[in-house]
């Protein structure tokens, strides 16, 4: 198959990097993959560099608001995106970018595996990183009952009792997905009202397997070899409660990779998101950004908006190249 994805040898990757690209896309979530499709359609030499495929899209339970799919798992949607990228023969290199440096009017993109890619433009589609609870026991039981990806781990909890921490769309989606496997699902939320969309709230209320625990926060996690219970604090009474369970899924939001973005030097807002213009341009000419890591779309973080920003960024990169580097 022409779609090159995986851990190539360092020698093979170095050979790939020898040529000069028109576009290097950093990240392979919906923004990065869409940018790859559009860049290829503009006949631009393009490469995607990513530490993982799919970003948060692959960690989403059921997606029910992406046009054309009434209901589809995040992992299946990732496959649809990557199949589309494969059609255009855009290589995806499994690596992580460390720095991006200007080299005259072009850029050098350096990775953790010691490869340097030369390129005319860069599209940052690095998404956001999931937040941790930062409570005792979380790190100890990560992979032993504590998870940050419901679609990845839900099948391991068939017939078990699990809990989801959070109150937004991702938490609601995870709870609904887990209810297909688990015998009981608790949704632990620190407030008295969910932030999730009305349709998610309706589905939660209608599912007999799901129970919402209001005004609770996780104080600590306990167990033996595996997670066995969560100690919760009732924020209204201050009382501690023990919740016996087999699995805990953390869905409390995410933050952009600020340290990485600061190394590159693009202008960020107070929360660390990349400031972009209407064409997804950043403060550095030739570097564009798309998806959840940006201030675009009024910070409305959805797969459909990330994909749209990826398309706009690719178009902007194309127009930048034909102006800056006429053939």
C-alpha positions in Angstrom: 0.0 0.0 0.0 1.3 3.4 -0.8 0.3 4.9 2.5 3.5 5.0 4.5 2.8 5.0 8.2 4.8 3.6 11.1 8.3 3.6 12.6 10.7 3.7 9.7 14.4 3.1 10.3 16.4 6.3 11.0 18.2 5.8 7.7 14.9 5.6 5.8 13.5 8.6 7.6 16.7 10.6 6.8 16.3 9.7 3.2 12.7 11.0 3.3 13.9 14.2 4.9 16.6 14.8 2.2 14.2 16.4 -0.2 12.6 19.8 0.5 8.9 19.8 1.2 6.3 22.4 0.4 4.4 21.7 3.6 5.3 19.9 6.9 2.3 19.2 9.0 2.9 18.7 12.7 0.1 16.5 14.1 -2.4 14.0 12.8 -5.7 14.8 14.3 -8.7 16.0 12.2 -6.9 19.3 11.5 -3.6 17.8 10.4 -5.1 15.0 8.3 -7.5 17.4 6.5 -4.6 19.7 5.9 -2.8 16.8 4.3 -5.7 16.0 2.0 -6.0 19.6 0.8 -2.3 20.1 0.5 -2.0 17.0 -1.7 -4.9 18.2 -3.8 -3.0 21.5 -4.3 -0.1 19.3 -5.6 2.2 20.3 -2.7 4.9 18.0 -1.5 3.6 17.2 1.9 4.6 15.1 4.9 2.8 14.6 8.2 4.9 14.1 11.4 3.1 12.8 14.4 3.7 10.9 17.6 0.2 9.2 17.3 -2.5 9.0 14.8 -5.9 10.6 15.2 -5.3 12.9 18.2 -8.3 13.2 20.5 -10.6 12.1 17.7 -9.3 8.6 18.2 -9.9 8.8 22.0 -13.6 9.9 21.5 -16.4 7.5 22.2 -19.3 7.9 19.8 -19.2 10.8 17.4 -22.7 11.9 16.5 -22.3 15.4 15.2 -19.9 14.9 12.2 -21.8 15.4 9.0 -22.5 12.3 7.1 -22.3 9.9 10.0 -25.3 9.7 12.4 -23.1 7.7 14.8 -19.6 6.5 14.4 -16.8 5.7 16.9 -13.8 8.0 17.0 -11.5 5.2 16.0 -13.5 4.4 12.9 -13.6 8.1 12.0 -9.8 8.2 12.3 -9.6 5.3 9.9 -11.9 7.1 7.4 -9.6 10.1 7.6 -6.3 8.2 7.2 -7.8 6.1 4.3 -8.5 9.4 2.6 -4.9 10.6 3.3 -3.6 7.3 1.9 -5.5 7.9 -1.3 -3.4 11.0 -1.9 -0.2 9.1 -0.9 0.9 11.6 1.7 3.5 10.0 4.0 2.9 10.0 7.8 6.1 9.7 9.8 5.8 8.5 13.3 8.0 10.9 15.2 7.8 13.9 17.4 8.9 17.4 16.4 11.2 19.1 18.9 12.0 22.5 17.3 11.2 24.5 14.2 13.8 27.0 13.1 13.8 29.5 10.3 16.5 28.9 7.6 16.5 32.0 5.4 13.0 32.2 3.9 12.3 28.5 4.7 12.3 26.3 7.8 14.1 23.3 9.4 11.9 21.0 11.4 13.9 18.8 13.8 12.5 15.7 15.5 13.3 13.6 18.5 14.7 10.9 16.3 17.3 13.3 15.0 15.8 13.9 11.6 15.6 17.4 10.0 13.0 18.2 7.4 13.4 21.2 5.1 10.2 22.9 4.1 8.7 26.1 2.7 5.8 26.2 5.2 4.6 24.5 8.4 1.1 23.8 9.6 0.9 23.2 13.4 -2.0 20.9 14.2 -0.7 19.7 17.6 -4.1 19.7 19.4 -4.2 19.7 23.1 -3.1 17.4 26.0 -5.6 15.8 28.3 -5.6 17.0 31.9 -4.9 14.8 34.9 -6.7 14.7 38.2 -3.4 15.0 40.0 -4.6 13.0 43.0 -2.9 10.2 45.1 -3.2 6.9 43.3 -3.8 8.3 39.8 -0.3 7.6 38.5 0.0 4.3 40.3 -3.2 2.9 38.8 -2.8 4.4 35.3 -3.2 1.4 33.0 -4.4 -0.7 36.0 -7.9 0.7 36.1 -7.3 4.4 35.4 -7.7 5.4 31.7 -7.9 8.5 29.5 -9.4 6.8 26.5 -12.8 5.1 26.7 -12.8 3.8 23.1 -9.4 2.2 23.7 -10.2 0.5 26.9 -14.0 0.1 27.2 -13.9 -3.6 26.0 -11.7 -4.5 29.0 -14.5 -3.5 31.4 -17.3 -5.7 30.1 -19.6 -6.4 33.0 -17.6 -4.2 35.3 -18.4 -1.1 37.4 -16.7 2.0 36.1 -16.8 5.8 36.6 -16.2 8.8 34.3 -14.9 12.1 35.8 -16.1 15.2 34.0 -19.1 17.1 32.9 -18.6 18.1 29.3 -19.2 16.5 25.9 -16.2 14.2 26.1 -17.2 12.9 29.5 -20.8 12.3 28.5 -19.8 10.6 25.3 -17.4 8.3 27.2 -20.1 7.4 29.7 -22.6 6.5 26.9 -20.0 4.3 25.2 -19.0 2.6 28.4 -22.6 1.8 29.2 -22.5 -0.6 26.1 -19.9 -2.7 28.0 -20.0 -2.0 31.8 -22.7 -3.2 34.2 -22.8 0.2 35.9 -21.4 3.6 34.9 -21.1 6.5 37.4 -20.5 10.0 36.0 -18.7 12.1 38.7 -19.2 15.8 38.2 -17.9 18.6 40.5 -20.9 20.8 39.8 -24.7 20.5 39.9 -25.2 20.9 36.2 -23.5 19.3 33.2 -21.8 21.4 30.5 -22.5 18.7 27.9 -24.8 19.5 25.0 -28.6 18.9 25.5 -28.6 15.7 23.4 -25.9 14.1 25.6 -27.8 15.1 28.7 -30.9 13.4 27.3 -29.0 10.2 26.5 -27.5 10.1 29.9 -30.8 10.5 31.6 -32.4 7.8 29.5 -29.8 5.2 30.1 -30.6 3.0 33.1 -27.0 1.9 33.5 -25.7 5.5 34.1 -25.9 7.4 37.4 -24.7 11.0 37.8 -23.0 11.8 41.1 -23.3 15.6 41.5 -21.0 17.9 43.4 -18.3 15.3 43.9 -14.6 15.4 43.3 -12.1 12.6 43.5 -9.8 12.9 46.5 -7.7 9.8 46.0 -7.7 6.4 44.4 -7.1 3.1 46.2 -6.7 -0.6 45.4 -4.2 -3.4 45.4 -2.6 -4.6 42.1 -5.5 -2.9 40.4 -7.8 0.0 41.1 -10.6 -1.0 43.5 -12.2 2.3 44.8 -12.3 6.0 44.5 -12.6 8.2 47.5 -14.9 11.1 46.7 -15.6 14.4 48.5 -19.0 15.9 48.5 -18.4 19.5 47.8 -21.7 20.6 49.5 -21.3 18.6 52.8 -17.5 18.1 52.9 -18.1 14.4 53.6 -15.9 11.6 52.1 -17.5 8.7 50.3 -16.1 5.5 49.0 -17.1 4.3 45.5 -16.1 0.7 44.7 -15.3 0.3 41.0 -13.1 -1.5 38.5 -12.2 1.4 36.3 -12.0 5.2 36.2 -12.0 7.3 33.0 -10.7 10.8 33.2 -12.4 13.4 30.9 -11.8 16.8 32.5 -10.6 18.8 29.5 -7.3 19.5 27.9 -4.6 22.2 27.4 -2.4 23.1 24.4 1.2 22.1 24.5 2.4 25.5 25.6 6.1 24.7 26.2 6.5 23.3 22.7 4.6 26.3 21.1 6.7 28.8 23.1 9.9 27.1 21.8 8.7 27.7 18.2 8.0 31.4 19.0 4.5 31.8 17.7 2.3 34.3 19.5 0.0 32.7 22.1 -3.0 34.0 24.1 -3.1 33.9 27.9 -4.2 30.2 28.0 -1.4 29.1 25.6 -3.5 28.8 22.4 -1.9 29.9 19.1 -3.2 33.2 17.9 -4.3 32.9 14.3 -5.8 35.1 11.6 -8.8 34.3 9.4 -6.4 32.3 7.1 -4.9 30.4 10.1 -1.7 32.3 9.8 0.4 32.8 12.9 2.7 35.6 14.0 5.5 33.9 12.0 5.1 34.2 8.2 5.1 30.7 6.7 3.8 29.0 9.8 0.1 28.3 10.0 -1.9 26.5 12.7 -5.2 24.7 12.8 -7.4 22.7 15.2 -7.7 22.7 18.9 -4.4 24.3 19.6 -5.6 27.6 18.1 -7.8 30.6 19.0 -9.8 29.9 15.8 -13.5 29.1 15.6 -14.0 31.1 18.8 -12.3 28.2 20.6 -15.3 25.9 19.6 -13.4 22.6 19.8 -15.1 20.1 17.5 -13.9 17.7 14.9 -15.8 19.6 12.2 -14.2 22.9 13.1 -10.7 21.4 13.3 -11.1 19.8 9.9 -12.3 23.1 8.5 -9.3 24.9 9.9 -7.0 22.3 8.5 -8.5 23.0 5.0 -8.1 26.7 5.4 -4.5 26.4 6.6 -3.6 24.3 3.6 -5.2 26.8 1.3 -3.3 29.6 3.0 0.0 27.7 2.8 -0.6 27.1 -0.9 -1.2 30.8 -1.5 1.9 31.8 0.6 4.1 29.4 -1.5 3.0 30.6 -4.9 3.6 34.2 -3.8 6.8 33.6 -2.0 8.3 30.9 -4.2 7.0 31.4 -7.8 7.8 28.4 -10.0 
